[in-house]
């Protein structure tokens, strides 16, 4: 899977979590939770959705690595290559 495909999946799943958000305005290096005004439960649901969509185990301890769109893509790309 390419980084563009991963990014597309990340954005699609974020859109499911925060349907009112304008994802085109997301800054790739800024905190997702702050930008979308989502709480920890929503972020956990996002992590679960990533796991289900990409079949990647994501330990809860790794959640800080998923704080930004760029961080999500880099983390998931590395996990998918293992």
C-alpha positions as CSV (number, residue, x, y, z in Angstrom):
1,X,0.0,0.0,0.0
2,X,1.4,3.4,-0.9
3,X,1.5,6.4,1.4
4,X,-1.2,8.2,-0.7
5,X,-3.5,5.2,-0.3
6,X,-2.9,5.2,3.4
7,X,-3.5,8.9,3.6
8,X,-6.8,8.5,1.7
9,X,-7.9,5.8,4.2
10,X,-6.9,8.0,7.2
11,X,-8.9,10.9,5.8
12,X,-11.9,8.8,4.9
13,X,-12.0,7.4,8.4
14,X,-11.6,10.8,10.0
15,X,-14.5,11.9,7.9
16,X,-16.6,9.1,9.4
17,X,-15.6,10.2,12.9
18,X,-16.1,13.9,12.3
19,X,-18.5,14.2,9.3
20,X,-19.0,17.9,9.8
21,X,-15.2,18.6,9.4
22,X,-13.7,20.1,6.3
23,X,-10.8,17.6,5.8
24,X,-9.3,19.7,3.0
25,X,-8.3,22.2,5.7
26,X,-6.5,19.7,7.9
27,X,-2.8,20.6,8.4
28,X,-0.9,17.4,8.1
29,X,1.6,18.2,10.9
30,X,-0.9,19.6,13.4
31,X,-2.8,17.6,16.1
32,X,-5.8,15.8,14.6
33,X,-7.9,16.0,17.9
34,X,-7.4,19.8,18.2
35,X,-8.2,20.4,14.5
36,X,-11.3,18.3,14.5
37,X,-12.3,19.0,18.1
38,X,-12.8,15.3,18.8
39,X,-12.5,13.7,22.2
40,X,-10.4,10.7,23.3
41,X,-13.3,8.3,22.7
42,X,-13.6,9.5,19.1
43,X,-9.9,9.2,18.7
44,X,-10.0,5.6,20.0
45,X,-12.8,4.9,17.6
46,X,-10.6,6.2,14.8
47,X,-7.7,3.9,15.9
48,X,-10.2,1.0,15.9
49,X,-11.4,1.9,12.4
50,X,-7.8,2.0,11.2
51,X,-7.2,-1.4,12.7
52,X,-10.3,-2.8,10.9
53,X,-9.6,-1.1,7.6
54,X,-5.9,-1.9,7.4
55,X,-5.6,-5.0,9.5
56,X,-2.8,-3.5,11.5
57,X,-2.4,-4.0,15.3
58,X,-2.1,-0.6,16.9
59,X,-1.2,-0.7,20.6
60,X,-2.9,2.0,22.6
61,X,0.6,3.1,23.8
62,X,1.3,4.1,20.2
63,X,-1.6,6.6,20.0
64,X,0.7,9.6,20.3
65,X,2.4,8.5,17.0
66,X,-1.0,8.9,15.3
67,X,-1.6,12.5,16.6
68,X,-1.1,14.1,13.1
69,X,-2.1,13.0,9.6
70,X,1.6,12.8,8.7
71,X,2.3,10.8,11.8
72,X,-0.5,8.4,11.0
73,X,0.7,7.8,7.5
74,X,4.3,7.3,8.5
75,X,3.3,4.9,11.4
76,X,0.9,2.9,9.3
77,X,3.2,2.7,6.4
78,X,6.0,1.3,8.6
79,X,3.6,-1.2,10.3
80,X,2.2,-2.4,6.9
81,X,5.8,-3.1,5.7
82,X,6.6,-5.4,8.6
